[in-house]
Amino acid sequence: MLIPPGIMVSRTMSSFSEWMLPTIEGMVGIFHSHPNSSSRPSAQDKRLFSQKGGINIIAGYPFELKNVSAYIGSGKEVPFKVVD
């Protein structure tokens, strides 16, 4: 799982440059957060998912488990389990 480098954040948005994403063999997905309570993917998120594939996790504020969702490359939400 990759947390994108160079994240820019404000009270209403967050973003990162796709050009900053490294190519990592065996990478299983990307994690990022939304500054609001939504863990639903934006149109930009769905475009990124379709390009990068894997499992994509979005956490919405206040970043509790109930505000976290996982999606596959097609943008379909999938169940996930947090383990220690």
N, C-alpha and C positions, 0 to 999 in steps of 0.2 A: 504494500500500500504506500502511496506517495503523497506527501503533503507538499503542494506546489510551492516553490521558492518565490520570493518577491511579491507577496500578496499585498494589495493596497486595500485599505479599509476605511469606511466612514460610517456615520450613523445610519445611512440609507442604502449602502451598497458595499460590495467587496468584489475585487477582481484580481486576476493574475494574467500574465502574458503566457499564452500557449507556447511561445518561442522559448520560454524559460524552462519548459518541461524537458527533463533529460530523457534520453532513450535508454531504458534499462531493460536488459534481457530478463524475462521472468516476472516483470512487474504485473501485479494482479489487479491494479485499479488506482483510482485517485480519490483522495478525501479532501473536501473543502467545506466551508461553513457559509451560512447566510446570516446577515446581521438582524434579520427578523425571525419570527418563530416558524417560518415555512421551511420545510425540508423537501418541498416539491421542486423538481428541476425547472429552470427557466429554459427558454428557447436556445440560449447560448449553451447552457449545460447539456441539453440534448444533442446539440451539434458536436460538442466535445466528446460526449459519450460515444456517439456513432463513429468518431474518428479513432478514439483510443481503445474502445472495447473494455473488456474486463468488468470488474465490479466498481461502481462509483458510489461513494457514500457522501451524503450531505447532512450536516448538522445545522439545525436552526436554533437561534437564541431562545431560551437561556442554556442551550447545550446540554440538556438532559436526554436520557435514552429515548423518552417519548417524542423527542424532536429530531430524531435521527432516522434516515431512510436510506435504503440501498437500491441501486438500479443497475441493470445490465446495459450493454451497448445500445440496444434498441430503445432505451428509455423506459422499459417496463420495470415497475417496482418488484423487488424480490425480497423474501424474508431473509433475515440474518440473525446470528447469535453472537453475543459478546462473551468471550471466554478469557479466563485469566491465564 
